[in-house]
Amino acid sequence: MNYLKPVWNEKIIAKGEVMKRGNTIGLIKCDVFDEGGSLVAHALSTCMILRGDKSTGR
């Protein structure tokens, strides 16, 4: 997570999006905005999709 500015006593809105989804790997982003619509934080993540026996216990 990259924090761009502080937020003290406001509501925030988070908007997540799957940017690219493959069979095994996905790229996910999330932007967080303050009440005025200003970007206050941003996250980017690469996620692995596990299926079958490989996903047991996860």
Summary of the structure (lengths in Angstrom):
residues: 58
radius of gyration: 15.4
end to end distance: 23.1
largest distance: 46.5
contacts: 106
relative contact order: 0.29
helix: 7%
strand: 52%
